[in-house]
Amino acid sequence: MTTRRPYAVAAVYLGTFMASLAISIVSVALPAIQADLGVSLSGLQWVVGAYTLCLSAFMLSAGPLADRYGRKRIWLSGVAVFTFGSAICSLAPSLAVLIAGCALQGVGGALVIPGALSILTQAFPDPAERAHVIGGWSSFSAISLILGPMLGGLLVDHVGWPSIFLVNLPIGAVTMGLGFWGVQESANPDHAALDPAGQALSVVFLGVLTYALISAGHDGWNAGPTVTALLGAAVAFVLFIVVELRTNRPVLPVDLFRRGDFACINFASFVLGFSGYSSLFLFSLFLQQAQDWSATQTGWRMAPVFLAMGIVSPFFGRLARRYGTGRLMLIGYVLLGMSMLAMAAFTSTTPYSIVAPCFALLGIALGLTVPATGAAAMASAPRERTGAASATMNALRQGGMTIGIALLGTFMSVRAVASLERVLSGMGIANAAALAGIAVHRHEKPAALYLAPDLFKRLLEDAYAHGFGIAAALAGALGLAAAVALAIVSYRAKSALRAEAAGLG
């Protein structure tokens, strides 16, 4: 096993690289997809949301499947499904086919991403070695995030947006070859859980909730479809919890959530997806539609986020040994919240000399929070249940990203429409609300809006910037909330240890 571990590590790193690349590379292609396929802002939310929705929903079953049928077998199946989904996306002639391909990518990614931490945990039982390879795993993920926007921008501007999906095909083939040779099979069927009812309800809950949040941005919170979907999501969630509490081996390890540290770490993981990962969607729209940069220019301007993350991540293992995983995690979430709150003040004319440091600060935060949250989640669960623990942590993180893209995207569009409507009304333009909605959602000037092109362009850019500000503020506030929760749990744990020591004394 030891002689093949380098091949296993390479396979896991490449699989994570591919899944992470899919998130970052598509972000800069969104305006091009919108223009080519003629879709609205809500359509763009579904392009990204379909991937993250399936990723988060099916992750809950990925861990139990891996524990029962073998971590290698399930992980390799995920790589194959992801690669096939990428091929469909590259050939998509319409929005519906593109969304279907992205959903298939999400199913494959749901098997690949949590399987990575589980495979590394099984291959490296020594905590120090495990922290080192997890730090490398996070670093390799950061590399894909660095290359994604820059490579995506070049491909979109010079080849076309379908090419961003083709890059996954050779990576997938190499990953399968290395994984087949290097990864050793392992399974713990006695601790695995298959819960079809719980799995189905989790998919229904996330799917209906995502639809409701995206629909609210287009139709409004009081619209019939939005209210109906929100009620349906609430019912599905309640039923999901009831099923999980009554099932002997639930897909969601409810018993582990009785541990305060496990519950808090997984809340933080949700926030990481909601406030950190979903920011890629917001940044792309802000840079391209509020500041009018091209796809290539946007990719380069997003680089500080990923460069900073890539610089910090390789040192995580060394930093964790010196300062402790918990302290690094707390610092990371504080920086996450502060950086996003700072970005809430961005305008359409904010110079890049101010944008770049804020992006870099977020990158430092991600460089600490991603490996720290993963390592802490694995340490808070029994070793024989690492598959379920990893799947839960990743599912909540990706679920946070799904809800973040839907909710923050909706807040962004609603605020942008309101901002533009206010300006148009002040200019005495009739039907200002309807015209503002068309302009923001379609990113085009309505035929009935008689404004000079340059004036309309400036007003629309300002509207997008206002929308970005409210979304960034909400993301930042939740990041700080996670930091407060982690600090409270850490304080209580230390107090309990002191009380126990005093009792023994």
N, C-alpha and C positions, 0 to 999 in steps of 0.2 A: 504493500500500500504506500509506504514512504517513498519508494522510487518513482511512483506514478503521481505523487502529489503535485509536482510542478505542472503537469499536464492538466490536472483537475483544476488547479488555481487559474491557469490560463483560460480554460474553458469557461469557468464561472465568471471571470473578469470580462471575457468577450461577450458572454450572454448578457451580463449587466450593461456592458457598453452598448449593445444593440438596442436593448429596451430603453435605456436612458437617451440614446441618440434619437429614438422615435419621438420622444417628448420635446426635445430641444430643437431638432431640425425642422419640425413642422411649424414651430411658432413663427418663424420669419416668413413662411409661405402663405400665411392666412390671408393677407390682402390680395395676393395673386390668385389664390383659390376663389376668393370672393368675386374678383373681377372676371375670371375665366368662366366660372359656373353660374354667375349671376345670383349669388346667395346673399342673405341678410346677415346681420351680426349674430342673430340667434343660430343661423346655419353654421357659422364658424364655431360657435360654442359647442355645437353637436359634433363637429369634426374632431375636436380635441376631447369633448366630453364622452363620446362613444368609446374611445380608447380607455380613458381613465375610469369610466363607469364599469366596463367589463373587467378591467384590471382589478378594481377594488371589490366588486361583487363576487367574482370567482376566486379571489385569493383566500376567502374563508374556507373553501373546499380544497385548496391546493395543499395546505399543510396535512390535513387528514389523509388525502389521497397519497401524498408522498410517504407518510408514516406507514400506511397500510400496504401499498403496492410497490414501494421502493422509490427512494429519492432520485436515483439516477434515471429510472424509467420515466417518471413523471416529468422531470426536468427536461430530458431530451425531447419528449413529446411537445412540451411547451415551445422549445426552440423551433421545432418543425412547423407548428401551427402559426407561430409569429412570422416566420419567413413566408409562409403561404399567404397570410394576410397582407404582408407588404407587397407581394406580387399583385394581388387584387387591387390594392390602392394605386399602384403605378399605372394600371390599365383602366382606372375608373372613368367612365364617360359622363357620369352625373353625380350629383351630391349624394343620392341614395346609395349608389354602389360604393362611393368613397367612405361613407359612414359605415357601411357593412364591412368593408375591409379593415377600417380602424377598429371596429368592434372585435373582429377576429384577431387582430394584433393584441387587443386587450386580453382576450382569453389566453393566448399564448404567453403574454407577459405575466399573467396571473400565476402561471406555473413556473416561470423562469425566475422572477425576482425573489419571492420568498424562498424558493429552492436554493438560491445562492447562499444565503446565510446558514441555512440548515446543513448544506453540504460542507461548508467551511467549518461549521461547528463540529460536525462528526469527524472530519479529517484532522482537526487540530484540537484535541482535548485539553492541551496545556493552555491556560488562560493568557499567558504572555504571548505565545505564538499566535493564538487566536486573535488577540487584539491587534497584532501586527498585520495579519492577512486581512482582517476586516478594515483596517486603515487603508491598506492597499486597494481593497475592493472599492472603498469610497473614493479613493484617488482616481482609480480607473473610470469610475462613473463620472467624476468631475471632468476627466479628459474628454469624454463623449459630449458632455455639456458644453465644453469650450469649443470643440470642433463643430458641434451641431449647428449653431446659428451662423457661424462663418461659412461653413461648407454649404449649408442650406441657402444662404444668401447668394452665393456664387452660382449654385445650380439653378435657383429660381430665375436669376437675372439673365443667365447665359444658356441654359438648357430648357428650363421649364419646371413647374412645380412637380409633375409626376416623377421626375428623376430623384427627388429626395427619398422616395420609398425604395428605389432600385438598389441603393447602397446597402440595404440590409440583406440582399440575397447572397453575395459572396461571404459576408460576415457570418450569416447563419450556417452556411455550408461548412466553413472552417470550425465554427463552434461545435457543431455536431460531431465532427471527426475527432476533435480533441476530447470532448466529453465522453464519447463512446470508449476511448482508450484509457483516459486518465481517471475518471470518476468511478469510485468503488461503490457498489450497491450497498445500501443499508436500509433497514426498515424496522419499525416497532409496531406491528399490527395490533398488539394487545392494548396499545395506548391510542390507537387511531379511532377516529369517529367519522361515520358517514351519516349525514343528516339531510336527506333530500328535501324535506319540508322546510327546514331552516334555510337551506341554500336557496330554494325557490323564493321564499319570502324576503330574503336579503336582496335578491336581484330585483324583485318587484318594488320593494321599498326604495332602493337607490334609484331605480329607473323612473318611477313615478315622481319622486322628489326632484330629480334632475329636470324632468319635464316641467314640473310646476315652477321651479326657479327660473328656468330659461323663458317659459311662457310669460312670466310676470314682467320680464323686461320688454316684451313686445306688446302684450295685451293689457297689462296692468295687474296689480295684486287683487283687485276686486272682480276681475273678469271670471265668468263662469268656469271655463276650462282650468284656470289657475286654482280657484277655490276647490273645485272638485278633485283636482290632482293632489292638492295639499291634504285634503281630508282622506283621500285614498292612501297617501304615504303614511299618515298618522295611524290609520287602521292596520296597514301592513307592518308597521314598526311594533305596535302593541302585540299583534299576533306572533311576530318573530320572537319577541321577548318571552311570551307565554310558552311557545314551542321549545325554546332553548332551555327554559327552566324545568320543563317536564321531560325532556329527552335525556336518556341515560348518558349518551355521548354526543353532546351538541357540537355543531360546527363552530360555534363561538364558545371558547373555554370559559364559561361563566364562573366556575370555581376559582380560576386564577384571578379573576377581577375582585375577589374578596381580599386579595393582598393589595394593600394600599399603594405600594411601590409599583406593582404591575399596572394597576388602574391609572395611576398618574402618568406613568411613562407612555401608556397608550393614548391618553388624552393629548400629551405633548406631541406624539407621532401624528395625530389628527391635525393638530395646529401646524405642524411642519408642512404637511401637504396643503392645507388651506391657505396659509400665509406665505410660505416659501415657494413651493413647487408651482402653485397657480400663478405666481408673479410673472412667469415666463410669458404666459398668455397676455397679461396686462402690459408688460414691457414692449412686446412686439407691436401692439396696437398703439401704445403711446408714442413710440419712436417713429412709426411709419405714418400714423394718421393724425397725431397731434403735432409732431415736429417735422413731418414730411421728409424723412430719410428713406432711401431705397432699401430693398431687402438686403443687399450686400452691406451697405453702410450700417443698417440696423444690427446685422450679425456681428460686425466688429465692435459696435458700441455696447453690445450686451456682454462682450468678452470679459470685462472686469469682474463680473459676478463669478464666472467660472474659473478665471485665472486665480482669483483669491481663494476660491474653494480648493482648487488643485494644489495651491501652495501650502495651505493649512493641513489638508487631509493626510498627506504622508507622514506628518509629525504627530498624528493623533495618538498612536501607540505610545510614543515616548512621553508625550504630554500627560496621557492618562496614568502612566506609571508614577509620574511625579506629583500631579495635582489631583488625580482621581477623576473617574468618569463623571460622577455626579456634579462636581464643580464645573467642569468643562461644559456639560450640558446646560447648566443654569446660565452660564455666561453666554452661551450660544443663543439661547432664546431671548435674553435681554437685548443682545445685538440685533437679532432678527426684528424684534418689535421696534427698536429705536430707528433702524435703517428704513423700515417701511413708513413709519410716522414722518421721518424727514422727507421722504419722497412725496408725501401728501401735499407738500408745498410747491411741487413742480408745476410749471406753466408751459405753454407752447413755445415760449422764448427762453426758457431756462438754459443757460450755457452748459455745454458738455463738461466743462471743468468743475461744475457742481454735481452733475448727474453721475459722473464716473466714480467719485469717492463714495457716494451713497450705494452704488452698485457693488463696489468693492467691499464695503462694510457688510452688505448682505451676503456676499460670497464667503467672508470670514465666518459669519454666523452659520452658514450651511456647512462649511468645512468642519465645524465643531458639532453641530446638532445631528447631522446625518449619521456619522459613525458612533457618536455617543449614545444616541437614542437606540440604535441597533444593538450595540453592546450591552446597554442597560436592560433592554427587553430580554435578551438571551440570558443574562445573569439572574433575572428575576423569575425564571421558570425552571422546572426540573429538566435535566438534560434529555431524558427520554421523551419529552414533549416539546422539543425545540422546533419541530415542524409546525405544530399548532401555534406556538408562541410567535414564531417568525411570520406566519401567515396572518395572524391577528394584527401584529404591529404594522406590517406592510399594507394590509387591507384598510386599516384606519388611516394610514398616511395617504394612500391613494384615494380613499373615500373622501378625505379632507380636500384633496386636489380636485376631485370631481365636483364636490359641493362648492369649493372655492371658485372654480371657473364659472359655474352656473350662477352662484349668488353674487360674486364680485363683478362678473360680467354684466349681470342685470343691474346692479347698483351703478355701474359705470355708464350703461346705456341710458338708464332712467335719468341720472344726473345730467348727462350730456344733452338729452332731449329737452329737459327742463331749462337748462342754461341757454340753449339755442332758441327755444320758444320765447324766453323772456326778452332776448335781444330783438327777435323779429317782431314781437308785440310792441316793443318800444319804438320800433321803426314804423308802426302803423300798418303792418302787413296782415291781411286777413288770413284766416285759417292757419295761424302760426303754429299751433300744436301739431296739426296733421303734417304740415310741411317740414317741421323740425324732426318729426318721427321718421319720415321717409329719408331725409338727408342723413340722419345718424345711422339708421339701420342698414341703408343701402350704400352709404358713403358716396352719394352722388347728388347733384343739384336737381331738385324737382323741376319739371317743365313749367309749372305754374309760379315758380319763384323767380321773379325778375330782379336779379342782383348781378352786379358785375362779377365775373368769375373770380378775380383776385379777392374781392371783398367776401364773397361766399366762402372761399377757401380759408381765409383767415378766421372767419366766424366759426366754421366747422372745426378747425384745429383747436380753437379756444374751448369749444364745447367738449371735445374729446379730452382735453387736458383737465377740465373741471371734473369730468366723469372719472378719470384716472385718480384724481386726488381723493375722492370719497372712498374709492375701492382700496387705495393704499392705506388710508387712515384706519379702515376697519381691519385690514390684515395686520397692521402694526399693533392695534389695541389687543387683538387676540394673542399675538406673540408675547406681549408683556403679561397677559393673563396666564399663559402657560408657565412663564418664569415664576410668577407668584405661587402657582400651585406646586411647582417643583420645590421651591424654597420652603413652603409650609410642610410638605411631606418630609423633606430632609431634616427640618428642625424637630419635627415630632419623632423621627427615627433616632436622632441623637439624644433627645430627651429621654426616650425609652431606654436607651443603652445606659445613660447615666443613672437612671433610677434603678435599673437592674444591677449595676455595679455597686450602687450604694446599698442595696438590699443584701447583696452577697457579703459586703463588707461588714 
